[in-house]
C-alpha cells in the first residue's frame, strides 16, 4: 500500500478512537466539563498532561528548529522542559489546594475583585488564541501533504473533530482522548527515530545514535559529519551558537516562566482527587515528556544530515518523489537561479535556491530516509494527535473563561448549571471558528507562534500567580496593574518586532531592545510586571485578613496543623 492509503487508514482509526472516547465520556455536569469531575487517576492525568503539553510545536516544529538553528535551537528544549519542572514543583500543588477550576478563577478570588478576574480572562483568551494558532497551522501542514487536500479543508476537518469531543465531553472527554493521543504521538515520534538511528549508526537508541560513529566504515562521527557539511555550505557549525548569551537566557527564561503560567496546563492539576495526586501526575508527565524531548535533538541531526546528503548539488530531475510531493504544498520550493538544473543549498540568500519550512522536517524525515510507507503515515497520525490534543485543551480554557469566569462569576451569577454548560459549549464552538481562521491564515511557523504565547503567559500570569501564592500582602491593585503593564508591553513588542504593524518594513535585529528577540521579550515584560506589582502594592491598602489567611493555608501541607497542634 502507498503512503496515502496508509495515512487514511491510520488517521481514520485514530480519529474513530477519539470520537468513540468522547461519546463514552461525555460530560453531564459543569464539574465534569471543567475538571473531569475531579476524579482522574494520576497515571491517566500524567499521560493527558503530557499530550496537552506536547503540542504541534513539540512534535512538528521543535526538531525542525533545532535542525536549522543547531545549537541555538536548544533554548526551546531548555525553556520548555525547565518550565514544566518549575510548574510541577512550584505552582501546581498550591493551585490544586486552592481548588479553583481555572486560572482566572484563582486570580479573581485571590485578588478579591471582578476587575482582576476580567483582566485575567482577557490574558487567558489572548494566550490561548495565540497558542491555538500554532496548533491549527500544524493540522494544516499534515493534512495538506499526507491526505493531499487543500490546507483550508484540512484545518476544517481537524477542527470538526476537536469540536466534537471538546464540546461533547468537556475536560472529561478531552482527558481520556489525550491519553490515547499521547500513546499515538509518542509511538509515532519514536518509531522512525529508532529506524533511522539504526540505519545511520547501527545504534537503536536515538539519543546515543546522535553522538555515535556512522556505520559506513569511515569512522566519522555523525555530528562531525554534519558540522563539516554545514561549513562547506557556508552555514555556521551545527554545534556552535550564533545567538547572544543574553538573548539565549531571555528566551529560556520566557519559555520557562511562560510554561508555569499556561492556563491549559495548569487546569490539568484540578482534575485529580488530592494534592498528592497532583504532584504524582506532574512527575509522571515529566517522565513521559522527556521521552520525546530527549529524542528531538537526535531527530534534528538525522533529518538535517539526510536532507543535505539527498538534495545538495543534486540534479533537480533526479530527486526522489518525496521532494516533488512537498513542493506541491508550497512548504518546500526550488528556484534555479543559475540555470544549471542542480540544487544549490547554501547559506548566502542571494545564491541559495532551496527554501524549506521548518515545520516539515519531522514529517519529511521518514520519507527522506526511505522508511516504509506505514512509518511515514504513522508520523502523520502522530502530528495530528499532538496538534489536536493541545488545541482541545486550549479550547476548553477559552470556553471556561467565558462561561465560568465571565458569565457566571461576573454577569449572570444566578445562571443554572445547565445554562452554564450550554454557554461553555457555545463559547467552545465560537473558539473553534476563530482557531480555524488562524489555521487558514497562519501568522508564522508553529514554534515561533507558540513561543510568543509563552511570552504572553510569562508577562501576564506568572507574577500574579507566584505573588498570589507566596506573598500574602500582595493586593488586587498591584496584581491588576502588573498584569496590564506586562501584557501591554509584550503585545507592543510582539506587534512591532514580529508582525511589523508599526513600520512599513519589519524592524531588523539591531533595533531589538537590549538585543532581545520577540520570543525572549516575555522575560523582560515579566520582570516589569513583578516590579510594577510590588511598587503599586506598597502605596495601596493591604488585602483583607481572610484573603491573607487563605494564602497562609494553601502553603501548609495537609495534616500539618494536626501534627503540630497549631
C-alpha positions as CSV (number, residue, x, y, z in Angstrom):
1,X,0.0,0.0,0.0
2,X,1.1,3.6,-0.7
3,X,1.6,6.3,1.9
4,X,-1.7,8.0,1.2
5,X,-3.7,4.7,1.7
6,X,-1.8,4.0,5.0
7,X,-2.4,7.6,6.1
8,X,-6.2,7.3,5.5
9,X,-6.2,4.0,7.5
10,X,-4.2,5.2,10.5
11,X,-5.8,8.7,10.7
12,X,-9.2,7.1,10.3
13,X,-8.5,4.6,13.1
14,X,-7.2,7.2,15.5
15,X,-10.0,9.7,14.7
16,X,-12.6,7.0,15.3
17,X,-10.9,6.2,18.6
18,X,-11.0,9.9,19.7
19,X,-14.7,10.2,18.8
20,X,-15.6,6.9,20.5
21,X,-13.9,8.0,23.7
22,X,-15.7,11.4,23.5
23,X,-19.1,9.6,23.3
24,X,-18.3,7.3,26.1
25,X,-17.0,10.0,28.4
26,X,-19.4,12.9,27.6
27,X,-19.9,15.5,30.4
28,X,-23.1,15.6,32.3
29,X,-22.3,18.5,34.7
30,X,-20.1,21.6,34.8
31,X,-17.6,19.9,37.1
32,X,-17.2,17.1,34.6
33,X,-16.9,19.7,31.8
34,X,-14.4,21.9,33.5
35,X,-12.2,19.4,35.6
36,X,-13.4,15.9,34.5
37,X,-15.3,15.5,37.9
38,X,-12.0,15.8,39.8
39,X,-11.6,12.0,39.8
40,X,-8.9,11.3,37.2
41,X,-6.1,8.9,38.3
42,X,-2.5,10.2,38.4
43,X,-1.4,7.9,35.6
44,X,-4.2,9.0,33.3
45,X,-3.7,12.6,34.2
46,X,0.1,12.3,33.7
47,X,-0.4,11.0,30.2
48,X,-3.1,13.6,29.4
49,X,-0.9,16.4,30.7
50,X,2.0,15.2,28.6
51,X,-0.2,15.1,25.5
52,X,-1.7,18.5,26.3
53,X,1.8,19.9,26.8
54,X,3.4,18.3,23.7
55,X,1.7,20.3,21.1
56,X,2.4,20.6,17.3
57,X,5.3,22.8,18.4
58,X,6.9,20.0,20.3
59,X,6.1,17.2,17.7
60,X,6.4,19.0,14.4
61,X,8.4,22.2,14.9
62,X,10.9,21.8,17.7
63,X,13.1,19.3,15.9
64,X,12.8,21.4,12.7
65,X,14.0,24.5,14.5
66,X,17.0,22.6,16.0
67,X,17.7,21.1,12.6
68,X,18.2,24.5,11.1
69,X,19.3,26.5,14.1
70,X,21.6,23.9,15.5
71,X,22.9,24.8,19.0
72,X,20.7,27.9,19.1
73,X,17.6,25.7,18.9
74,X,18.5,24.2,22.3
75,X,16.8,27.2,24.0
76,X,13.4,25.6,23.3
77,X,14.5,22.3,24.9
78,X,15.8,24.1,28.0
79,X,13.0,26.5,28.3
80,X,10.1,24.1,27.8
81,X,11.4,21.3,30.0
82,X,12.7,23.6,32.7
83,X,9.4,25.4,32.7
84,X,7.5,22.2,33.3
85,X,9.7,21.4,36.3
86,X,9.0,24.9,37.6
87,X,5.3,24.4,37.2
88,X,5.2,21.0,38.8
89,X,7.3,21.8,41.8
90,X,6.5,25.5,42.5
91,X,2.9,26.1,41.5
92,X,0.7,23.0,40.7
93,X,0.3,21.6,44.3
94,X,-0.7,25.0,45.7
95,X,-3.1,25.8,42.9
96,X,-4.7,22.4,43.3
97,X,-5.1,23.0,47.1
98,X,-6.8,26.4,46.3
99,X,-9.3,24.4,44.4
100,X,-10.5,26.6,41.6
101,X,-11.4,25.4,38.1
102,X,-9.4,28.0,36.1
103,X,-6.5,30.4,36.4
104,X,-8.9,33.5,36.1
105,X,-10.9,31.9,38.9
106,X,-7.8,31.7,41.1
107,X,-6.8,35.3,40.3
108,X,-10.4,36.6,40.8
109,X,-10.7,35.0,44.2
110,X,-7.2,35.6,45.4
111,X,-7.3,39.2,44.4
112,X,-10.9,39.6,45.6
113,X,-12.3,41.6,42.7
114,X,-14.1,41.2,39.4
115,X,-11.6,43.6,37.8
116,X,-8.8,41.2,38.4
117,X,-10.9,38.4,37.1
118,X,-11.8,40.3,33.9
119,X,-8.1,41.2,33.2
120,X,-7.2,37.5,33.8
121,X,-9.9,36.3,31.4
122,X,-8.6,38.8,28.7
123,X,-5.0,37.4,29.2
124,X,-6.2,33.8,29.1
125,X,-8.0,34.4,25.9
126,X,-5.1,36.2,24.3
127,X,-2.6,33.4,25.3
128,X,-4.9,30.6,24.2
129,X,-5.8,32.1,20.8
130,X,-2.1,32.8,20.1
131,X,-1.2,29.3,21.1
132,X,-4.1,27.6,19.2
133,X,-3.0,29.4,16.0
134,X,0.2,27.3,16.0
135,X,-1.7,24.1,16.5
136,X,-4.0,24.8,13.6
137,X,-1.1,25.5,11.3
138,X,0.3,22.1,12.3
139,X,-3.0,20.4,11.4
140,X,-3.0,22.2,8.0
141,X,0.6,21.1,7.3
142,X,-0.1,17.5,8.0
143,X,-3.4,17.3,6.0
144,X,-2.0,19.2,3.0
145,X,0.8,16.8,2.5
146,X,-0.5,13.4,3.5
147,X,-4.2,13.5,2.7
148,X,-3.5,15.6,-0.3
149,X,-6.3,18.1,0.4
150,X,-6.2,21.8,0.5
151,X,-4.7,23.3,3.7
152,X,-8.0,25.1,4.4
153,X,-10.0,21.9,4.0
154,X,-7.5,20.1,6.3
155,X,-7.9,22.7,9.0
156,X,-11.7,22.5,8.8
157,X,-11.7,18.6,9.1
158,X,-9.4,18.8,12.1
159,X,-11.5,21.5,13.9
160,X,-14.7,19.5,13.4
161,X,-13.1,16.5,15.2
162,X,-11.8,18.7,18.0
163,X,-15.2,20.5,18.3
164,X,-17.0,17.1,18.6
165,X,-15.0,15.8,21.6
166,X,-14.3,19.1,23.3
167,X,-17.9,20.3,23.2
168,X,-19.5,17.0,23.9
169,X,-17.1,15.7,26.6
170,X,-15.5,18.8,28.0
171,X,-12.5,18.1,30.2
172,X,-13.7,14.6,30.9
173,X,-13.8,13.8,27.2
174,X,-10.6,15.7,26.5
175,X,-8.7,13.9,29.3
176,X,-9.3,10.4,28.1
177,X,-8.9,11.4,24.5
178,X,-5.5,12.9,25.4
179,X,-4.4,9.6,27.0
180,X,-5.0,7.9,23.6
181,X,-3.3,10.8,21.8
182,X,-0.2,10.5,24.0
183,X,0.2,6.9,23.0
184,X,-0.2,7.7,19.3
185,X,2.1,10.7,19.2
186,X,4.9,9.1,21.3
187,X,4.8,5.9,19.2
188,X,4.8,7.9,16.0
189,X,7.8,10.0,17.1
190,X,9.9,7.2,18.4
191,X,9.5,4.5,15.7
192,X,11.1,6.5,12.8
193,X,13.7,7.9,15.2
194,X,14.8,4.3,16.1
195,X,14.6,3.1,12.5
196,X,16.9,6.0,11.3
197,X,19.3,5.7,14.2
198,X,19.9,2.0,13.3
199,X,20.1,2.9,9.6
200,X,22.7,5.6,10.1
201,X,24.8,4.5,13.1
202,X,23.7,0.9,14.0
203,X,22.6,2.2,17.5
204,X,18.9,1.6,18.3
205,X,18.8,4.4,20.9
206,X,18.4,7.7,19.0
207,X,19.8,9.7,21.9
208,X,23.1,7.7,21.7
209,X,23.0,7.3,18.0
210,X,23.2,11.1,17.6
211,X,26.7,11.0,19.1
212,X,27.8,7.7,17.6
213,X,30.1,7.0,14.6
214,X,28.4,6.4,11.2
215,X,28.1,2.7,10.2
216,X,29.6,3.3,6.7
217,X,33.0,2.2,7.9
218,X,34.5,5.7,7.7
219,X,34.8,6.0,11.5
220,X,33.4,9.6,11.2
221,X,31.1,10.6,14.0
222,X,27.6,11.8,12.9
223,X,27.9,15.3,14.5
224,X,31.3,15.8,12.9
225,X,29.9,14.9,9.5
226,X,27.0,17.4,10.0
227,X,29.5,20.1,11.2
228,X,31.5,19.6,8.0
229,X,28.5,19.6,5.7
230,X,27.3,22.8,7.3
231,X,30.5,24.7,7.0
232,X,31.0,23.5,3.4
233,X,27.7,25.2,2.5
234,X,28.6,28.4,4.3
235,X,26.5,27.8,7.4
236,X,27.8,28.0,11.0
237,X,28.9,24.8,12.6
238,X,25.9,22.9,13.7
239,X,27.2,22.5,17.3
240,X,28.1,26.2,17.7
241,X,25.7,29.0,18.5
242,X,25.2,32.5,17.0
243,X,22.7,34.0,19.4
244,X,24.0,36.3,22.1
245,X,24.2,34.9,25.7
246,X,21.6,37.5,26.9
247,X,19.1,36.5,24.2
248,X,19.6,32.8,25.0
249,X,18.9,33.5,28.7
250,X,15.9,35.7,27.9
251,X,14.3,33.1,25.6
252,X,14.9,30.3,28.0
253,X,13.5,32.3,31.0
254,X,10.5,33.4,29.0
255,X,9.7,29.9,27.9
256,X,10.2,28.6,31.5
257,X,8.0,31.1,33.3
258,X,5.6,31.1,30.4
259,X,5.1,27.4,30.9
260,X,4.3,28.0,34.5
261,X,1.6,30.5,33.5
262,X,-0.1,28.5,30.8
263,X,-3.8,28.1,31.7
264,X,-4.4,25.0,29.7
265,X,-1.6,23.1,31.5
266,X,-2.4,24.4,35.0
267,X,-6.1,23.3,34.8
268,X,-5.0,19.7,34.4
269,X,-3.9,19.6,38.1
270,X,-7.5,20.3,39.1
271,X,-8.7,17.0,37.6
272,X,-7.2,14.7,40.3
273,X,-8.7,13.9,43.7
274,X,-5.9,15.1,46.0
275,X,-2.9,17.4,46.2
276,X,-0.7,14.3,46.4
277,X,-2.1,13.1,43.1
278,X,-1.3,16.4,41.5
279,X,2.3,16.1,42.5
280,X,2.4,12.4,41.3
281,X,0.8,13.2,38.0
282,X,3.2,16.1,37.4
283,X,6.2,13.8,38.0
284,X,4.8,11.1,35.7
285,X,4.1,13.7,33.0
286,X,7.6,15.0,33.2
287,X,9.0,11.5,32.6
288,X,6.6,11.0,29.7
289,X,7.5,14.3,28.1
290,X,11.2,13.6,28.5
291,X,10.9,10.6,26.1
292,X,10.1,13.0,23.2
293,X,12.2,15.9,24.3
294,X,15.4,13.9,24.6
295,X,14.8,12.4,21.2
296,X,14.1,15.6,19.3
297,X,17.8,16.7,19.0
298,X,18.6,13.3,17.5
299,X,15.7,13.5,15.0
300,X,17.0,17.0,14.1
301,X,20.5,15.7,13.4
302,X,19.3,12.7,11.4
303,X,16.9,14.9,9.3
304,X,19.4,17.7,8.5
305,X,22.2,15.2,7.6
306,X,19.9,13.2,5.3
307,X,18.5,16.3,3.7
308,X,21.9,17.7,2.8
309,X,23.1,14.4,1.5
310,X,19.9,13.9,-0.6
311,X,19.4,17.3,-2.2
312,X,22.5,19.5,-2.0
313,X,24.1,19.9,-5.5
314,X,21.9,17.2,-7.0
315,X,20.2,17.5,-10.4
316,X,16.6,18.5,-9.9
317,X,15.2,15.9,-12.3
318,X,16.8,13.0,-10.4
319,X,15.3,13.9,-7.0
320,X,13.1,11.4,-5.2
321,X,9.3,11.5,-5.2
322,X,9.1,12.9,-1.7
323,X,10.7,16.2,-2.8
324,X,8.1,16.7,-5.6
325,X,5.3,15.9,-3.1
326,X,6.4,18.5,-0.6
327,X,6.8,21.1,-3.4
328,X,3.1,20.7,-4.1
329,X,2.3,22.0,-0.6
330,X,4.4,25.2,-1.1
331,X,6.3,24.4,2.1
332,X,9.4,23.5,0.1
333,X,10.5,25.5,-3.0
334,X,13.3,25.3,-5.6
335,X,14.3,28.3,-7.8
336,X,17.0,27.5,-10.3
337,X,18.8,30.9,-10.1
338,X,21.9,29.9,-12.1
339,X,20.1,27.7,-14.7
340,X,22.3,24.6,-14.1
341,X,19.5,22.3,-13.2
342,X,21.1,21.5,-9.8
343,X,20.0,22.5,-6.3
344,X,22.4,25.0,-4.7
345,X,21.6,24.8,-1.0
346,X,23.9,27.4,0.6
347,X,23.9,30.0,3.4
348,X,24.1,33.0,1.1
349,X,20.5,34.1,0.4
350,X,21.5,35.6,-3.0
351,X,22.6,32.3,-4.4
352,X,20.6,29.8,-2.3
353,X,18.0,28.0,-4.4
354,X,16.2,25.9,-1.8
355,X,13.7,27.2,0.8
356,X,12.4,24.7,3.4
357,X,9.7,25.4,6.0
358,X,11.0,24.3,9.5
359,X,7.7,22.6,10.2
360,X,8.1,19.9,7.5
361,X,11.3,18.3,8.8
362,X,9.8,15.8,11.2
363,X,7.1,14.8,8.7
364,X,9.5,14.6,5.8
365,X,12.3,12.8,7.8
366,X,11.0,9.2,7.3
367,X,10.4,9.9,3.6
368,X,14.0,11.3,3.2
369,X,15.3,8.2,4.9
370,X,13.2,6.0,2.6
371,X,11.4,4.2,5.5
372,X,8.3,2.0,4.9
373,X,5.0,3.7,3.9
374,X,3.3,2.7,7.2
375,X,6.0,4.5,9.2
376,X,5.5,7.7,7.2
377,X,1.8,7.5,7.7
378,X,2.2,6.9,11.4
379,X,4.2,10.2,11.8
380,X,1.2,12.0,10.1
381,X,-1.2,10.5,12.6
382,X,1.2,11.5,15.5
383,X,1.4,15.0,14.2
384,X,-2.4,15.3,14.2
385,X,-2.6,13.8,17.7
386,X,-0.1,16.3,19.0
387,X,-1.9,19.3,17.4
388,X,-5.4,18.3,18.3
389,X,-4.7,17.3,21.9
390,X,-3.3,20.7,22.7
391,X,-6.0,22.5,20.6
392,X,-8.7,20.7,22.7
393,X,-7.1,21.8,26.0
394,X,-6.9,25.4,24.7
395,X,-10.5,25.4,23.5
396,X,-11.6,24.3,27.0
397,X,-9.7,27.2,28.6
398,X,-11.4,29.6,26.2
399,X,-14.9,28.2,26.8
400,X,-14.5,28.0,30.6
401,X,-13.0,31.5,30.8
402,X,-16.1,32.9,29.0
403,X,-18.8,30.7,30.7
404,X,-17.5,30.3,34.2
405,X,-15.3,33.3,34.8
406,X,-17.2,36.0,32.9
407,X,-20.9,34.8,32.6
408,X,-21.3,33.0,36.0
409,X,-18.9,35.0,38.2
410,X,-19.4,38.5,36.8
411,X,-22.5,39.0,34.6
412,X,-25.1,36.3,35.5
413,X,-24.3,34.9,39.0
414,X,-27.6,33.1,39.2
415,X,-27.3,31.1,35.9
416,X,-28.3,27.5,36.2
417,X,-25.8,24.7,35.9
418,X,-27.5,23.6,32.6
419,X,-27.3,27.2,31.3
420,X,-23.6,27.4,32.2
421,X,-22.9,24.1,30.5
422,X,-24.6,25.3,27.3
423,X,-22.8,28.6,27.5
424,X,-19.5,26.8,27.7
425,X,-20.3,24.7,24.7
426,X,-21.4,27.7,22.6
427,X,-18.1,29.5,23.6
428,X,-16.1,26.4,22.6
429,X,-17.9,26.5,19.2
430,X,-17.0,30.1,18.7
431,X,-13.4,29.4,19.7
432,X,-13.2,26.6,17.1
433,X,-14.3,29.1,14.4
434,X,-11.6,31.6,15.4
435,X,-9.0,28.8,15.7
436,X,-9.9,27.7,12.2
437,X,-9.4,31.2,10.9
438,X,-5.9,31.2,12.4
439,X,-5.2,27.8,10.8
440,X,-6.2,29.1,7.4
441,X,-4.3,32.4,7.8
442,X,-1.3,31.4,9.9
443,X,0.9,34.1,11.4
444,X,4.2,32.2,11.2
445,X,5.8,28.8,11.7
446,X,4.4,26.7,14.6
447,X,7.1,27.0,17.2
448,X,7.6,30.8,16.7
449,X,3.9,31.4,17.3
450,X,3.8,29.1,20.3
451,X,6.9,30.8,21.7
452,X,5.0,34.2,21.6
453,X,2.1,32.6,23.5
454,X,4.6,31.6,26.2
455,X,5.9,35.2,26.3
456,X,2.4,36.5,26.8
457,X,1.8,34.0,29.6
458,X,5.1,34.9,31.3
459,X,4.3,38.6,31.0
460,X,0.8,38.3,32.4
461,X,0.1,35.3,34.6
462,X,3.3,34.1,36.2
463,X,3.9,37.1,38.5
464,X,0.3,37.2,39.6
465,X,0.3,33.5,40.4
466,X,3.6,33.4,42.2
467,X,2.9,36.5,44.3
468,X,-0.6,35.3,44.9
469,X,0.7,32.1,46.5
470,X,3.9,33.2,48.2
471,X,3.3,36.8,49.2
472,X,0.1,37.3,51.3
473,X,0.5,41.1,51.3
474,X,0.1,41.3,47.5
475,X,-3.2,43.1,46.8
476,X,-5.6,43.5,43.9
477,X,-4.3,46.9,42.9
478,X,-0.7,45.7,42.5
479,X,-1.6,42.4,40.7
480,X,-4.0,44.0,38.2
481,X,-1.7,46.9,37.4
482,X,1.2,44.5,36.9
483,X,-0.8,42.2,34.6
484,X,-1.9,45.2,32.5
485,X,1.6,46.6,32.2
486,X,3.2,43.2,31.5
487,X,0.7,42.1,28.8
488,X,0.7,45.5,27.1
489,X,4.5,45.7,27.0
490,X,4.7,42.2,25.5
491,X,1.9,42.9,23.0
492,X,3.6,46.1,21.8
493,X,7.0,44.4,21.3
494,X,5.4,41.4,19.6
495,X,3.4,43.5,17.2
496,X,6.3,45.9,16.4
497,X,9.2,43.4,16.0
498,X,7.4,40.2,15.0
499,X,4.4,41.4,12.9
500,X,5.8,44.8,11.8
501,X,2.5,46.6,12.2
502,X,4.0,50.0,13.2
503,X,6.5,50.1,10.3
504,X,6.4,49.7,6.5
505,X,9.1,47.0,6.8
506,X,9.8,44.6,9.7
507,X,12.4,46.1,12.0
508,X,15.8,44.2,12.0
509,X,17.6,42.6,14.9
510,X,19.8,45.7,15.5
511,X,16.7,47.5,16.7
512,X,15.7,45.0,19.4
513,X,15.7,46.3,22.9
514,X,18.8,45.1,24.7
515,X,19.4,42.7,21.7
516,X,16.5,40.5,22.9
517,X,14.3,38.8,20.3
518,X,10.4,38.9,20.5
519,X,10.5,35.2,21.6
520,X,12.6,36.2,24.6
521,X,11.0,39.6,25.5
522,X,8.4,37.9,27.7
523,X,11.2,37.7,30.3
524,X,11.6,41.5,30.3
525,X,7.8,42.0,30.4
526,X,7.6,39.6,33.3
527,X,10.2,41.4,35.3
528,X,8.3,44.7,34.6
529,X,5.1,43.0,35.9
530,X,6.8,42.0,39.1
531,X,8.3,45.4,39.7
532,X,5.1,47.4,39.0
533,X,3.0,44.9,41.1
534,X,5.3,45.4,44.2
535,X,5.6,49.2,43.7
536,X,1.8,49.7,43.5
537,X,1.2,47.3,46.4
538,X,3.4,49.5,48.6
539,X,1.2,52.5,48.1
540,X,-2.2,50.8,48.3
541,X,-4.3,49.1,51.1
542,X,-3.3,45.5,52.0
543,X,-5.7,42.7,51.2
544,X,-8.4,41.7,53.7
545,X,-7.4,39.4,56.5
546,X,-9.4,36.5,55.3
547,X,-7.5,36.6,52.0
548,X,-4.2,36.6,53.8
549,X,-5.4,33.6,55.9
550,X,-6.3,31.7,52.7
551,X,-2.8,32.3,51.3
552,X,-1.3,31.1,54.6
553,X,-3.5,28.0,54.5
554,X,-2.7,26.8,50.9
555,X,1.1,26.8,51.7
556,X,0.6,24.5,54.7
557,X,0.8,20.8,53.8
558,X,-2.3,18.7,54.5
559,X,-2.3,17.3,58.1
560,X,0.4,19.7,59.3
561,X,-1.9,21.6,61.6
562,X,-3.0,18.4,63.3
563,X,0.6,17.2,63.6
564,X,1.9,20.4,65.2
565,X,-1.1,21.3,67.2
566,X,-1.4,24.8,65.5
